[in-house]
Each structure stands twice: as structure tokens, then as C-alpha cells.
Amino acid sequence: MSLRLERLLAIDAAIRGGGYPSVTVFMRRFEVSERTVRGDLAFMRARFNAPLRYDRLNGGYFYTDTTWVLPNFFVTEGELLAFFLSVELTRRYLGTAFETPLRKMVDLLASSLPDALQIDLSALTQHYTFQPGATVGADATLLMTLFECMRERWPIDMTYLTASTGERKQRVIEPYQLFNVRGDWQVVAFDHRRQGVRQFAVSRIETWTVLRAKRFVRDPGFSVVEYLSTGFLAERGDQAVEIEVWFDTYQARYMRGREFHPSQHIEEHDDGSLTVRLSSGALDEVRRWVMSFGRHAKVIVPASLAAEIAAEAAEVVRLYTQDENS
């Protein structure tokens, strides 16, 4: 806690005690100059709207409104830094429409800090850089609409582009939950067409209309934690299976300390390699994940997934060698 913050808390307690403390009393107590004490009192008036008044008869200060309290949202420099970093992440994963109000809040918090805790927010950008990768920009209006519909229990009629088929279809959904994976937003919702809970990529919702005529009733037995537990990254699987992936010594150095799935367990081997075990039903996503490591990773279990990757690898080889053979 900064020295000034300590003084503000002590000044507030003394005045609230009803003893009409004076500037001289505070100077002696804190061993500071008259200018410092008067600066603290001015700070309380300007920043916190403290109802301070000097009583000439009693020679000290009191509150004209005894119900007023010192704001309890003091933050440390570290907390302000964490909030600033959240703004930077928001700009990259939500879009600039969400950036402006958050930056205003950062500035407000910064202005309320005692001088000893002031930090230069613009200077922080010189030391922190984010490389989010190939993320899909989120429509700020749509995200807010989905949030409103989750809160108010309103269905949404939407035009949705299905990536696997390239088809555009009308769907009516009841949104339950938003989640972000690798910068891409997904909405978990009850799908009227499929009569079950499904997930949809927010970036592929092209048009939408909020159906406010009737509120939906959320399934009380639905658990987003349980729903996502059988998935992997952005894909959900219906039936979880045990998966074992071996990583060689080279890749193992980059795998340690990382959590790819809540169910994962890592087994270290004497030669420096390791095996990651997890349970998931999203085998297509796991297949893509494993193949991203090239020759440094190999699926051990299930055998069917290992066979799929072997077949895919063979097609990759064929793709790169067909020109040489033609």
C-alpha cells in the first residue's frame, strides 16, 4: 500500500471519529508538511467528492454528510496492469467496439489512484505485445445481442453458414453460453431444428433476428462444463474415448507445463520423450492437433485414430510428390 493511500485511510478514520482533527494533527501524525496534508484533503474532495468542511469553532475537519464513505475500490498497480492487459486482449479477441469503454474504465481507475501508484498506460504498450494468430473478428453487435438473449431468454432466428457443406440455412436457437477458443467465439445453444444442444461459430452467423414474443426455458439439467468436457479445443465430441499421444524428446520440451485438456495426464519417459493421455470424443480436432506437430508426435490409442492420421499423412506425401512423378 502506498504512503498516500495509508494517509487517506487514516485521515478518513480520524474525521469519522468525530474529533475534528486539524492539519497540524495530521502533520505530526504522518510527519509530513502542511502542503502534503492539504494536498491529501484536496485529493479527497476532487477525486472522491468527500463532503469535507472546516469547523472554525472546533478548529478541525468534519463530514457534512455522515453517510458518505471513502470508496473501497482502491487498486494496486499490479491490478491496474492486469486490467490493462485485459483491454489489449479484448481489442484482439472482441474487437475495437469493446475496446473504447474498457479504455475509459482504465483511465478512470488510473485517475483515482494516489500519485505513488500512477502508471503510464501508453508506456505499457511498449513492453507488452500480443500475437493472437489467425483469429476471426467478432461482430460486437452480435456478441451483445447473444449476451442479451442469454440473459432475457429470447430465441434467435439466424442465417448460418455451415463450413463443412458450404450451405446457408435458417436456424432458430436458444443461446445458453458463449466460449472462446484460440480467439474464435462459439455459442452453445439449443437448436430447434436438431432438438438438442449444439454449438455454432459466431463468425458464421450472417444475419439474425431476436424473437421477443416468447421467452424460452433453459434446460435445468444442462451443464456447460459437462457439455464441453468431451470436446477438444473448438470441437465437441459425443462419446469420450481414451487417447494417448507420444511426443519425442524434441517436442516434449515444448509440451511440458501446458494444459491442452482438463483430463490430461502426462507421463515422462527416461529418454526425455513423454506421453499425453486424455479423454475426448472430438477425434477430428485431436487428429488436426496431432498432425500439427509433424513427425514429432504419434497417436498410440485409439488405433482407429492412428490409422486415420497415417492415411492422411500418406495423402500429404502424395500431394507433394505427384508433380515429381508427372
Secondary structure, DSSP 8 states (H G I E B T S, - for coil): --HHHHHHHHHHHHHHTTS---HHHHHHHHT--HHHHHHHHHHHHHHH---EEEETTTTEEEES-TT----S----HHHHHHHHHHHHHHHHHT-HHHHHHHHHHHHHHHHHS-GGG---HHHHTTT------S-----HHHHHHHHHHHHHT--EEEEEEETTTTEEEEEEEEEEEEEEETTEEEEEEEETTTTEEEEEEGGGEEEEEE--SS-----TT--HHHHHHT-BTTB--SS-EEEEEEE-HHHHHHHTT--SSTT-EEEE-TTS-EEEEEEES-HHHHHHHHHTTGGGEEEEE-HHHHHHHHHHHHHHHHHHHHHHH-
